[in-house]
Amino acid sequence: MSEDIKKNEENQEIDLLQISKSIGNGFQNLAFSLFKGIQFLVKNSIIIAILFVIGLGIGLYLDSSEKKYNHQIIVIPNFQSNDYLYSKIDLINAKIEDKDTLFLKALGFSKPKSISKIEIEPIIDAYTFVRYNEDNFDLLKLIAENNDIDKVLKDKVTSKNYPYHLISFSTKGKITNENTIDPLLKALNDNAYFRVIQKNIIENVKIKIQSNDNTLVQIDGILNSFSNSADNKSVKNDNLIYYNNNNQLNEVLKTKYELISEQGNRKIELINYQKIIKEVSVTANIKNVTSINGKLKLVLPFLFISLFILLRLFLSFYKTQSVRFKNSQQ
């Protein structure tokens, strides 16, 4: 038993010596690798410094000249021009993808190459959709009877008919209304058919407003007659005032209220009907912080240096393998 114990102790001592030697060799290899790395950097410090300066200069230039900006336009397509609006956006997109600068310049874009893909999506608002037209409520109920109402509201066919839509796109560099926004809106409103529809609908709205004004004047006359009648009755009988035509008076007041509300809506319609595609708001030149542009001055120097190091490592590896291959052939 004592001999076995002695052998185990000797084996353990040998294992510890081997482990300590391995650790020592590992530290030596690490120190050697670190020294070689430092030696490489010192030896190539001038080249690395030049690459850093070149990368920094190119990055600063690209960051200053090609910053990306986002732009958003909220629009109302009038006169049932929703499908036309979407097809027009698709057409302009196709020309942007084809880099058809002649077509885009003809529309008025002064820097067509800076414009990226234009996107359009509906602003989903079921309450406004229903408020604009009471028939839309019955339509939504009918469609949603056997379907998920959320899917119906987001369905492509349904969503195209919402009153408000968001047009969004990005550009390299800032834009102005004159060189981008106005030409885009002008292109969207350039349709002979809808111009005729626009003219006729505006005339009809003005006729309705005039007719409602005349009706309101007549209602005011009726109310004045009721008031005069009430004054006469109060003179005859100070203790009792009673109207046999109370129901008729309520109907007249209700009609007046409805007409006043309708007049307000008609006047808003005239404002919206100024254009086939009426812009509600324009938000331009929102800096695109998610874009790599703006960070190139940090990325390019380290990219150039990393490529240089990889190239030197590849050449060193190639040289070593070439020598080994020659030696193996001898």
GIPE-V675237 format. One record per run of one state. SS is the DSSP state (H for helix, E for strand, C for the rest). FROM is the first residue (numbers start at 1). TO is the last residue. If there is no record, write none. Layout:
ss=[SS;SS]
from=[FROM;FROM]
to=[TO;TO]
//
This chain:
ss=[C;H;C;H;C;E;C;H;C;H;C;H;E;C;E;C;H;C;H;C;H;C;H;C;E;C;H;C;H;C;H;C;E;C;H;C]
from=[1;2;44;45;66;68;78;82;98;101;108;112;115;116;119;123;126;133;134;147;149;155;156;160;165;173;177;189;192;237;246;273;277;288;296;330]
to=[1;43;44;65;67;77;81;97;100;107;111;114;115;118;122;125;132;133;146;148;154;155;159;164;172;176;188;191;236;245;272;276;287;295;329;330]
//
